[in-house]
Amino acid sequence: MKTVTLHDGRKIPALGQGTWQMGETAAKAETEIAVLRAGIERGMTLIDTAEMYAGGGAERIVARAIEGQRERVFLVSKVSPQNASAAGIAKSCAASLKRLGTDHLDLYLLHWPGRHPLEETVAAFERLRAAGTIRYWGVSNFDVDLMAELAALPQGARCATDQILYHPDERGPEFDLLPWCRNHKMPIMAYSPLGQGGRLLRSPALAAIARRHRATPGQIAIAWSLRDGNTITIPKTATPERVPENADAANIALTPDDLAEIEATHPPPRRKTRLGML
Ligand SMILES: NC(=O)c1ccc[n+]([C@@H]2O[C@H](COP(=O)([O-])OP(=O)(O)OC[C@H]3O[C@@H](n4cnc5c(N)ncnc54)[C@H](OP(=O)(O)O)[C@@H]3O)[C@@H](O)[C@H]2O)c1
């Protein structure tokens, strides 16, 4: 599996698995667990979840998927911003760990910016890190101005990643946020890399490139998000047949011509645009 490098030199998988909309109905639970397990077998050992997803239901699905193989997995969860106070983070983290059936998270993210002072949130993350309850912490949906604010705080430079909306139709971060992260030796984590399975996957450019690689448009979107070596990408599927498809996308090397074709149809903005968010 391709890897990206964190600020301390640790290498983690570049291709992982999302879990949004998992754990919502009991009828789908066994399939969702099987999908995540099959993904782990194929090297997609980074799993992204959140306390918010299905009100904790997604974390419970992940718990069953990683049971007996916790150490193989790089486990990511998120605290909701309303819980990102000193006391709130400790409580949310403990509840996530309980639902996940583990004693530590590999990465804990602030889901999006909220009303609690960032300094308080960072200090709370650092206490969890010092206690060994989390290995790394980071943020999500932070635009470049907030990243600069964060980096200036005590221990703010320990932020491991920013999880952001990023795919060929959402290229705003390329203008300033991606260069900022690269300069700060920080990988980004691309969410919704398949454009949520919607319009993006009907792109004629992706279809044409997919035909040349004997691949699918979804695979080309995943390969595109992995192209710079500084991006972790977390497509979500709950469809068993799509697990090998998505995992194999890590082996597709897009050519300069492929990238130019995507550039022509899905150009990045030429000026600053606000970071998109779902
Ligand atoms: N931090 C945040 O604010 C935030 C926001 C959104 C998402 N996320 C994280 O990022 C993960 C991924 O984003 P996402 O779930 O929004 O969207 P996504 O991964 O871009 O797309 C998921 C959709 O695409 C379909 N799909 C999966 N593989 C496919 C393939 N090979 N070909 C065609 N369709 C395919 C899935 O359907 P099936 O499931 O039916 O296969 C699902 O409907 C989430 O699950 C979550 O963990 C974070």
The ligand as an SDF file (V2000), in Angstrom:
LIG
                    3D

 48 52  0  0  0  0  0  0  0  0999 V2000
  -14.5320   15.4870    7.8070 N   0  0  0  0  0  0  0  0  0  0  0  0
  -15.6920   15.6420    7.2120 C   0  0  0  0  0  0  0  0  0  0  0  0
  -16.3900   16.6500    7.3960 O   0  0  0  0  0  0  0  0  0  0  0  0
  -16.1620   14.5690    6.2610 C   0  0  0  0  0  0  0  0  0  0  0  0
  -17.2370   14.8430    5.3950 C   0  0  0  0  0  0  0  0  0  0  0  0
  -17.6260   13.8430    4.5200 C   0  0  0  0  0  0  0  0  0  0  0  0
  -16.9840   12.6100    4.5130 C   0  0  0  0  0  0  0  0  0  0  0  0
  -15.9620   12.3600    5.3890 N   0  0  0  0  0  0  0  0  0  0  0  0
  -15.2740   11.0450    5.4220 C   0  0  0  0  0  0  0  0  0  0  0  0
  -14.8500   10.7290    4.1030 O   0  0  0  0  0  0  0  0  0  0  0  0
  -15.4000    9.4790    3.7080 C   0  0  0  0  0  0  0  0  0  0  0  0
  -15.6420    9.4500    2.2100 C   0  0  0  0  0  0  0  0  0  0  0  0
  -16.5160   10.4750    1.7970 O   0  0  0  0  0  0  0  0  0  0  0  0
  -18.0430   10.2330    1.3820 P   0  0  0  0  0  0  0  0  0  0  0  0
  -18.5480    9.0260    2.0270 O   0  0  0  0  0  0  0  0  0  0  0  0
  -18.7190   11.5380    1.5970 O   0  0  0  0  0  0  0  0  0  0  0  0
  -17.9980   10.0660   -0.1990 O   0  0  0  0  0  0  0  0  0  0  0  0
  -17.1360    9.2310   -1.2710 P   0  0  0  0  0  0  0  0  0  0  0  0
  -16.2240    8.2850   -0.6310 O   0  0  0  0  0  0  0  0  0  0  0  0
  -16.6200   10.2290   -2.2250 O   0  0  0  0  0  0  0  0  0  0  0  0
  -18.2910    8.4560   -2.0240 O   0  0  0  0  0  0  0  0  0  0  0  0
  -19.0530    7.4580   -1.4050 C   0  0  0  0  0  0  0  0  0  0  0  0
  -20.1560    7.0650   -2.3710 C   0  0  0  0  0  0  0  0  0  0  0  0
  -19.5820    6.5580   -3.5750 O   0  0  0  0  0  0  0  0  0  0  0  0
  -20.0330    5.2210   -3.8020 C   0  0  0  0  0  0  0  0  0  0  0  0
  -18.8670    4.4470   -4.2740 N   0  0  0  0  0  0  0  0  0  0  0  0
  -17.8690    3.9090   -3.5480 C   0  0  0  0  0  0  0  0  0  0  0  0
  -16.9450    3.3320   -4.3410 N   0  0  0  0  0  0  0  0  0  0  0  0
  -17.3840    3.4970   -5.6060 C   0  0  0  0  0  0  0  0  0  0  0  0
  -16.8790    3.1290   -6.8640 C   0  0  0  0  0  0  0  0  0  0  0  0
  -15.7390    2.4620   -6.9900 N   0  0  0  0  0  0  0  0  0  0  0  0
  -17.5920    3.4760   -7.9720 N   0  0  0  0  0  0  0  0  0  0  0  0
  -18.7620    4.1480   -7.8690 C   0  0  0  0  0  0  0  0  0  0  0  0
  -19.2850    4.5500   -6.6900 N   0  0  0  0  0  0  0  0  0  0  0  0
  -18.6030    4.2200   -5.5740 C   0  0  0  0  0  0  0  0  0  0  0  0
  -20.5610    4.7220   -2.4830 C   0  0  0  0  0  0  0  0  0  0  0  0
  -21.6360    3.8440   -2.6740 O   0  0  0  0  0  0  0  0  0  0  0  0
  -21.6920    2.4120   -1.9240 P   0  0  0  0  0  0  0  0  0  0  0  0
  -21.4110    2.6630   -0.4740 O   0  0  0  0  0  0  0  0  0  0  0  0
  -23.0760    1.9830   -2.1950 O   0  0  0  0  0  0  0  0  0  0  0  0
  -20.6440    1.5770   -2.5640 O   0  0  0  0  0  0  0  0  0  0  0  0
  -21.0690    6.0080   -1.8160 C   0  0  0  0  0  0  0  0  0  0  0  0
  -22.3680    6.3130   -2.2660 O   0  0  0  0  0  0  0  0  0  0  0  0
  -16.6810    9.3930    4.5500 C   0  0  0  0  0  0  0  0  0  0  0  0
  -17.2200    8.0940    4.5650 O   0  0  0  0  0  0  0  0  0  0  0  0
  -16.1760    9.9020    5.8750 C   0  0  0  0  0  0  0  0  0  0  0  0
  -15.4360    8.8840    6.5500 O   0  0  0  0  0  0  0  0  0  0  0  0
  -15.5290   13.3390    6.2500 C   0  0  0  0  0  0  0  0  0  0  0  0
  1  2  1  0
  2  3  2  0
  2  4  1  0
  4  5  1  0
  4 48  2  0
  5  6  2  0
  6  7  1  0
  7  8  2  0
  8  9  1  0
  8 48  1  0
  9 10  1  0
  9 46  1  0
 10 11  1  0
 11 12  1  0
 11 44  1  0
 12 13  1  0
 13 14  1  0
 14 15  2  0
 14 16  1  0
 14 17  1  0
 17 18  1  0
 18 19  2  0
 18 20  1  0
 18 21  1  0
 21 22  1  0
 22 23  1  0
 23 24  1  0
 23 42  1  0
 24 25  1  0
 25 26  1  0
 25 36  1  0
 26 27  1  0
 26 35  1  0
 27 28  2  0
 28 29  1  0
 29 30  1  0
 29 35  2  0
 30 31  1  0
 30 32  2  0
 32 33  1  0
 33 34  2  0
 34 35  1  0
 36 37  1  0
 36 42  1  0
 37 38  1  0
 38 39  2  0
 38 40  1  0
 38 41  1  0
 42 43  1  0
 44 45  1  0
 44 46  1  0
 46 47  1  0
M  CHG  2   8   1  16  -1
M  END
$$$$
